[in-house]
Amino acid sequence: MVGRCDVVVDYYLKHGVQGVRKDGVWTGPKGKLWGMRGRWRQDAQGRPVHVWIELPDGSVLDPTRWAFEGAWPYVYSGPADCYDEAVLPLELKE
């Protein structure tokens, strides 16, 4: 399985969320269910490739962050604490 955060983010942007799509990697901790989530695209350093929204005030809106945390689904809105867009493009491991 490959995560589809890109599809969810594009939906949010198409339906009125004001922000910019950001592509990069998730750098934060992974929850206890992380290993059970399936196969994710990763960068050359093994970090999961991810897509999120940067809001006009510089904060993040991330509708799929919960998948990395192993939490119940929720929409994250807050500081850009676990995101790195500067690393792409890198060789991806499938």
C-alpha positions in Angstrom: 0.0 0.0 0.0 1.2 3.5 -0.8 -0.2 6.4 1.2 -2.4 8.8 -0.7 -1.9 12.0 1.2 -1.5 13.8 -2.1 -5.1 13.0 -3.1 -6.5 14.2 0.2 -4.5 17.4 0.1 -5.5 18.1 -3.5 -9.2 17.6 -2.5 -8.9 20.1 0.4 -7.3 22.7 -1.9 -9.9 22.2 -4.7 -12.7 22.6 -2.2 -11.8 26.0 -0.6 -8.8 25.6 1.7 -6.5 28.6 1.1 -2.9 27.4 1.1 -0.1 25.9 -0.9 0.6 22.2 -1.5 4.0 21.2 -0.1 5.8 18.0 -1.1 8.5 16.6 1.1 9.0 14.0 3.9 7.6 13.3 7.3 10.4 13.7 9.9 8.4 13.2 13.1 8.0 10.1 15.3 6.0 7.1 14.1 3.3 5.7 16.2 3.1 2.1 17.4 0.9 1.1 14.5 3.3 2.4 11.9 4.6 -1.0 10.9 1.1 -2.2 10.3 0.2 0.6 7.9 1.6 -1.1 4.8 4.3 0.0 2.4 5.0 3.7 2.0 7.1 5.6 -0.5 10.3 6.6 1.2 13.2 8.9 0.4 16.8 7.5 0.2 17.1 7.9 4.0 14.0 5.8 4.7 11.8 8.7 5.7 8.2 8.6 4.3 7.3 10.9 1.4 4.5 13.2 2.4 2.2 16.0 1.2 0.6 18.7 3.3 -0.8 22.2 3.0 1.0 25.4 4.1 -1.5 28.0 5.2 -1.0 31.7 4.5 0.3 32.3 8.1 3.0 29.7 7.6 1.3 27.0 9.7 0.4 23.6 8.4 -2.9 21.9 7.7 -2.3 18.1 7.4 -5.4 15.9 7.0 -3.3 12.6 7.1 -0.7 13.2 9.8 -2.6 10.8 12.1 -1.5 7.9 9.9 2.2 8.5 10.8 1.3 8.9 14.5 -0.8 5.7 14.6 -3.7 7.8 16.0 -7.4 7.9 15.2 -8.1 10.1 12.1 -8.0 13.8 12.7 -7.0 17.0 10.8 -3.8 18.6 12.2 -3.5 22.4 12.2 -0.4 23.9 13.8 3.3 24.5 13.5 5.4 22.9 10.8 7.2 20.8 13.3 7.7 17.5 11.5 7.9 18.4 7.9 10.8 18.9 5.5 10.2 20.0 1.9 13.8 20.9 1.2 14.9 17.3 0.7 13.1 16.6 -2.5 13.9 15.5 -5.2 15.8 12.5 -3.9 16.0 9.0 -5.1 13.0 7.2 -3.9 12.9 3.6 -2.5 9.8 1.7 -3.5 
